[in-house]
Amino acid sequence: MYKELAKYYDLIYHWKDYEAEANAVKELIEKYNRSDGKDLLDVGCGTGAHLKYFRKDFSCMGIDINNEMVEVAKGKFNNVVFKQGDMIDFNLEKVFDVVLCLFSSIGYVKTYSNLEKTFLNFANHLKKGGVLIVEPWFTKSTFWAGKPGMTTYDGDDVKIARLNTTKVQGDLSIMEMHYLIAEWEENIKHFVDIHELGLFETDKTLELMAKASLISEFLRDGLMKDRGLFIGVKM
């Protein structure tokens, strides 16, 4: 996903207020973190848009499964370390005071079995007393199955239109996304991405966090509508 679209990612999500979200997360870190360092890991970091606002206060590292996104991120910042890796089983041989997984990236693990492995992996990368903050995808009851979606970007030299369909199969939400991209003096490009994200229920997610030795809670008021936030502190 996003491989050929990585260079357009920041334009596609131009509407997102990363700075305000980062400031809200900083307040939660201040409230919940019990370790004494400033090492922060952003899992599923994409092009590093959130890390732009963490790097002044923390020693930051970002990891993403998509190498094209990692390369875009590396070109944006020279004081953040970026690596390619799968959130289910990456091994950085380092522990952090803060581990973040934002913008519903956790949904891409798809299954509860993978979710359990992922939380164990996150916990293994946390210092004792360190905090994990995860922004989930939707549950079955909050996902808008059947509803079409559209996002546009109207720049001077680049125009982007993304339309998508939505459906549910079992515990998966499936979105077929079609992108039309028009650029200065270039032919129109058409890309198709299929996004499959797990619809994980809140109680089950908290159970899996507890199994990973995380003292956990769910905050209904999160960064985006109807998503909330999971907070876990390493025991």
C-alpha positions as CSV (number, residue, x, y, z in Angstrom):
1,M,0.0,0.0,0.0
2,Y,1.1,3.6,-0.8
3,K,4.2,2.4,-2.5
4,E,3.8,4.4,-5.6
5,L,1.8,6.9,-3.7
6,A,4.3,7.6,-0.9
7,K,5.5,10.9,-2.5
8,Y,1.9,12.1,-2.5
9,Y,1.0,10.9,1.0
10,D,1.4,14.3,2.7
11,L,-0.8,16.0,0.1
12,I,-3.5,13.4,0.4
13,Y,-3.6,14.0,4.2
14,H,-3.1,17.8,4.0
15,W,-6.2,18.3,6.1
16,K,-4.8,16.5,9.1
17,D,-3.6,18.7,12.1
18,Y,-0.5,16.7,13.1
19,E,0.7,19.5,15.4
20,A,-2.4,19.6,17.5
21,E,-2.5,15.8,17.7
22,A,1.2,15.7,18.8
23,N,0.5,18.3,21.5
24,A,-2.4,16.3,22.8
25,V,-0.2,13.2,22.9
26,K,2.5,15.1,24.7
27,E,0.0,15.9,27.5
28,L,-0.8,12.2,27.8
29,I,2.9,11.3,27.9
30,E,3.4,13.8,30.7
31,K,0.4,12.3,32.6
32,Y,1.1,8.6,32.2
33,N,4.8,8.1,31.6
34,R,6.7,6.7,34.7
35,S,10.2,6.2,33.1
36,D,12.9,8.9,33.3
37,G,14.1,9.2,29.7
38,K,13.2,10.9,26.5
39,D,13.4,8.1,23.9
40,L,10.4,7.9,21.7
41,L,9.4,5.3,19.0
42,D,6.7,6.0,16.4
43,V,5.5,2.7,14.9
44,G,3.7,3.0,11.6
45,C,5.3,6.5,11.3
46,G,4.5,6.9,7.6
47,T,6.3,10.0,6.3
48,G,7.1,11.2,9.8
49,A,4.5,13.9,10.0
50,H,3.9,13.5,13.8
51,L,7.6,13.2,14.5
52,K,8.1,16.7,13.2
53,Y,6.5,17.9,16.4
54,F,8.1,15.4,18.8
55,R,11.7,15.7,17.8
56,K,12.4,18.9,19.8
57,D,11.3,17.2,23.1
58,F,12.4,13.6,22.5
59,S,15.1,11.5,20.9
60,C,13.0,10.1,18.1
61,M,12.9,7.0,16.0
62,G,10.3,6.0,13.4
63,I,9.5,2.6,11.9
64,D,7.2,1.7,9.0
65,I,6.6,-1.4,6.9
66,N,6.6,0.6,3.7
67,N,10.2,1.4,2.6
68,E,9.0,4.1,0.2
69,M,7.4,6.0,3.1
70,V,10.5,5.6,5.1
71,E,12.6,7.1,2.3
72,V,10.3,10.1,2.1
73,A,10.6,10.5,5.9
74,K,14.4,10.3,5.8
75,G,14.4,13.1,3.2
76,K,12.4,15.4,5.5
77,F,14.4,15.3,8.8
78,N,18.0,14.9,9.7
79,N,17.6,14.4,13.5
80,V,15.3,11.4,13.5
81,V,16.3,7.8,12.8
82,F,13.9,6.0,10.4
83,K,13.9,2.2,9.8
84,Q,11.8,-0.2,7.8
85,G,10.0,-3.0,9.7
86,D,6.8,-4.8,10.5
87,M,5.1,-3.8,13.8
88,I,4.3,-7.4,14.5
89,D,7.9,-8.6,14.8
90,F,10.5,-5.8,14.4
91,N,13.5,-5.9,16.8
92,L,15.4,-2.7,17.4
93,E,17.5,-4.1,20.3
94,K,16.6,-0.9,22.2
95,V,13.9,0.1,24.7
96,F,12.0,3.4,24.8
97,D,10.2,5.6,27.2
98,V,7.4,6.2,24.8
99,V,6.0,4.0,22.0
100,L,3.3,5.5,19.7
101,C,1.1,3.8,17.1
102,L,-1.1,6.6,15.7
103,F,-3.6,7.2,12.8
104,S,-5.1,3.7,13.2
105,S,-2.0,2.0,11.9
106,I,-2.7,-0.8,14.4
107,G,-5.6,-2.0,12.2
108,Y,-3.3,-3.2,9.5
109,V,-2.3,-6.2,11.7
110,K,-5.8,-7.5,10.7
111,T,-6.2,-10.4,13.2
112,Y,-6.4,-10.7,17.0
113,S,-3.6,-13.2,16.8
114,N,-1.4,-10.6,15.2
115,L,-2.6,-7.9,17.5
116,E,-1.5,-10.0,20.5
117,K,2.0,-10.5,19.0
118,T,2.1,-6.8,18.2
119,F,1.3,-5.7,21.8
120,L,3.9,-8.1,23.1
121,N,6.5,-6.6,20.7
122,F,5.6,-3.1,21.8
123,A,5.9,-4.0,25.4
124,N,9.3,-5.6,24.7
125,H,10.5,-2.3,23.3
126,L,9.3,-0.3,26.4
127,K,11.2,0.6,29.5
128,K,9.6,-0.3,32.8
129,G,7.1,2.5,33.5
130,G,7.2,3.6,29.9
131,V,4.0,4.4,28.1
132,L,2.3,3.0,25.0
133,I,-0.3,5.1,23.2
134,V,-2.3,3.5,20.4
135,E,-4.9,5.1,18.2
136,P,-7.2,2.3,17.1
137,W,-9.2,1.8,14.0
138,F,-13.0,1.5,14.3
139,T,-15.0,-1.3,15.9
140,K,-17.7,-3.0,13.9
141,S,-20.4,-0.8,15.5
142,T,-18.6,2.4,14.6
143,F,-17.4,1.6,11.1
144,W,-19.4,3.1,8.2
145,A,-19.8,0.0,6.0
146,G,-21.3,0.7,2.6
147,K,-20.6,4.4,2.7
148,P,-18.6,5.9,-0.2
149,G,-15.8,8.3,0.6
150,M,-14.0,11.1,-1.2
151,T,-10.8,13.2,-0.4
152,T,-9.3,15.8,-2.7
153,Y,-6.2,18.0,-2.8
154,D,-6.3,21.1,-5.0
155,G,-2.8,22.5,-5.4
156,D,-1.4,24.7,-8.1
157,D,0.8,22.1,-9.6
158,V,-0.8,18.9,-8.3
159,K,-4.5,17.8,-8.2
160,I,-5.5,14.6,-6.4
161,A,-8.9,12.9,-6.1
162,R,-9.4,9.8,-4.0
163,L,-12.7,7.9,-4.0
164,N,-13.3,4.7,-2.0
165,T,-15.9,2.1,-1.2
166,T,-16.3,0.4,2.2
167,K,-17.4,-3.1,3.2
168,V,-17.0,-5.6,6.1
169,Q,-15.9,-9.2,5.8
170,G,-15.8,-11.0,9.2
171,D,-13.6,-8.9,11.4
172,L,-12.1,-7.0,8.5
173,S,-13.0,-3.6,7.1
174,I,-12.1,-3.4,3.4
175,M,-11.7,-0.2,1.5
176,E,-10.9,0.0,-2.2
177,M,-9.3,3.3,-2.9
178,H,-8.9,4.8,-6.4
179,Y,-6.6,7.8,-6.9
180,L,-6.5,10.2,-9.9
181,I,-3.5,12.4,-9.8
182,A,-2.9,15.3,-12.3
183,E,0.5,17.1,-12.3
184,W,2.0,19.9,-14.2
185,E,2.9,18.8,-17.7
186,E,2.3,15.1,-17.0
187,N,-0.3,12.6,-17.9
188,I,-3.0,11.8,-15.4
189,K,-2.1,8.8,-13.2
190,H,-4.6,6.2,-11.8
191,F,-3.7,4.1,-8.8
192,V,-5.7,1.5,-6.9
193,D,-5.0,0.5,-3.3
194,I,-6.9,-2.1,-1.2
195,H,-6.8,-1.4,2.5
196,E,-7.8,-4.2,4.9
197,L,-7.9,-3.3,8.6
198,G,-9.0,-5.3,11.6
199,L,-12.2,-4.2,13.4
200,F,-11.0,-4.9,17.0
201,E,-13.4,-4.6,19.9
202,T,-12.3,-2.4,22.8
203,D,-12.6,-5.0,25.6
204,K,-10.7,-7.6,23.7
205,T,-8.0,-5.1,22.9
206,L,-7.6,-4.2,26.6
207,E,-7.3,-7.9,27.4
208,L,-4.5,-8.4,25.0
209,M,-2.7,-5.3,26.3
210,A,-3.0,-6.7,29.8
211,K,-1.5,-10.1,28.6
212,A,1.5,-8.0,27.4
213,S,2.1,-6.7,31.0
214,L,0.6,-3.3,30.2
215,I,-1.6,-1.5,32.7
216,S,-4.2,-0.3,30.2
217,E,-7.2,1.9,29.7
218,F,-9.3,3.2,26.9
219,L,-10.0,7.0,26.4
220,R,-13.1,7.6,24.4
221,D,-12.0,11.2,23.5
222,G,-9.1,10.6,21.2
223,L,-7.5,12.5,18.4
224,M,-10.1,11.7,15.7
225,K,-13.8,11.1,15.8
226,D,-15.1,7.7,17.1
227,R,-11.6,6.2,17.4
228,G,-10.4,6.9,20.9
229,L,-7.0,6.0,22.4
230,F,-5.5,3.1,24.2
231,I,-3.0,3.9,26.9
232,G,-0.7,1.2,28.4
233,V,2.0,1.5,31.0
234,K,4.7,-1.2,31.2
235,M,4.7,-3.0,34.5
